[in-house]
Amino acid sequence: MNQAVASKIALVTGAGSGIGLAVAQALLADGFAVIFAGRRRELLDEAVAAAAAAGQQALALQVDIRDPASVDALYQNVTSHYGRLDVLFNNAGVGTPAVPFDELAVEQWKNVIDTNLTGAFLCARGAFRLMRTQTPQGGRIINNGSISAHTPRPLSSAYTASKHAVTGLTKSIALDGRQHNIVCSQVDIGNALTALSARMTKGVLQANGEIAAEPMMDVKHVADAVRYMASLPLSANVLNMTVMASNMPFVGRG
């Protein structure tokens, strides 16, 4: 175990780009040593190199969160490098093309469920196991739920189902973690501007059948929300937080 590390250790999945990268960089700025985990090694290495150049402590670990063996190996590496974990931002996820419900392939459905739900379970389970057995005991798990955990977009059944399920997973972890000083939170994000979501500024299908551009917010605001949740003592928890572009068509009827 590397002894010359920050006093707080965070693991971020899907950390190579988008929301994961923004959150990982924000936690670095708050003094965490951050494990950047994801599928694309080159993006992880770039992020860690930038952190090292800034004098921050970061580690890149490649993982396929759908694969139990890969997730187990991830946590073995976390344990060998740092010996503990204080925060997991359980962020990695995928969607499907917007196709009619009856044209959604089983393989597409399974890929979303395997990633967004089973992957979230595997990563949370690994974090829970480490947090329960480390000294001092405890830690914080923050799941990326999405506003789809509450209200679907058209043609998004697999993604919506997976994110509704994440809400149940969050509550179960929060309950089961009580006796071990492990808390679990969920951040539900709406219209954070990233390379992946930029298309929404040009128009996206609405529930009434129209195509409309939607307001977006800086991804920095998501990072600030997560860093606040991560900053709390384990005696306090934000069980659920929605952070969204104020005028997006989510609240009410559009």
C-alpha positions, -999 to +999 in steps of 0.1 A: +000+000+000+012+035-009+015+054+024+020+089+008-015+094-002-043+119+005-064+114+036-095+108+015-098+083-013-125+084-040-133+061-069-152+074-100-165+051-127-169+063-162-142+089-153-127+093-187-152+119-200-183+138-194-199+139-159-175+113-145-144+133-156-159+166-142-167+150-109-133+133-106-115+166-113-137+183-087-129+157-060-092+161-068-095+199-063-111+191-029-080+171-018-091+135-026-068+110-042-090+098-071-091+065-089-103+072-125-120+040-136-135+032-170-132+013-202-111+036-224-076+034-210-062+063-231-088+088-217-081+077-182-043+080-187-048+115-201-068+126-171-044+111-146-014+127-164-031+161-161-038+155-124-001+146-118+010+177-136-011+197-112+004+180-082-027+159-075-029+122-066-047+101-092-047+066-105-061+051-137-077+017-136-094+000-165-126-019-158-156-034-174-183-029-148-205-055-165-180-082-156-178-094-120-142-105-123-132-072-137-149-053-109-133-076-083-099-069-099-106-032-097-112-033-059-082-055-054-061-027-070-079-001-049-071-020-018-035-027-027-028+010-036-047+028-009-060+003+016-094+020+019-121+039+001-141+069+013-163+077-017-176+059-047-193+079-074-211+051-093-215+069-126-208+047-156-238+041-178-251+037-214-283+042-233-299+028-265-309+043-298-343+060-297-364+033-314-400+022-310-406+000-280-414-031-300-382-027-321-358-026-292-336-057-295-331-079-265-293-075-268-297-037-265-320-041-235-295-064-218-265-042-225-282-013-207-294-034-178-261-051-175-243-018-174-266+006-156-281-018-130-259-048-126-228-028-131-239-003-105-246-032-082-212-048-087-194-015-081-215-007-050-210-042-037-173-039-040-172-006-023-196-017+005-174-048+011-142-026+014-159+001+035-174-025+059-141-042+066-117-012+066-106+008+097-121+031+105-153+015+091-176+033+067-179+054+036-202+070+011-216+056-022-232+081-046-252+066-075-259+085-107-296+081-111-306+106-138-340+123-139-351+092-159-352+076-125-385+096-121-398+104-155-391+088-189-382+104-222-400+090-253-384+058-266-362+051-236-376+020-219-343+002-212-326+033-198-357+044-178-362+009-163-325+007-153-326+041-136-358+034-118-341+003-105-311+023-093-334+043-070-344+010-053-308+000-051-298+033-036-324+030-008-315-006-001-278+002+002-286+032+025-307+009+047-283-020+048-253+003+053-266+018+086-250-007+109-216-003+091-215+035+089-220+033+051-243+059+036-257+059+001-270+088-020-284+094-055-279+124-077-304+127-105-290+148-134-310+167-161-294+182-192-258+186-182-238+198-212-212+172-223-199+160-256-225+132-254-255+155-246-246+184-270-270+170-296-299+180-273-292+217-280-302+210-317-335+193-309-347+162-291-380+143-293-406+155-268-436+136-253-460+155-275-442+143-306-424+176-314-387+180-318-374+208-296-340+222-284-337+219-247-319+242-221-286+228-208-265+235-178-228+235-173-215+201-161-196+220-134-229+223-115-232+185-113-196+183-101-204+209-074-235+189-063-215+157-059-186+173-042-211+187-016-225+153-010-190+139-007-180+166+018-207+157+044-197+137+075-211+102+076-236+113+102-254+132+074-267+122+040-284+137+010-305+107+001-316+121-032-307+153-051-320+165-085-297+190-103-310+201-136-312+229-162-339+251-147-361+254-178-358+219-192-391+201-199-392+179-168-414+195-141-451+197-150-462+191-185-433+203-205 
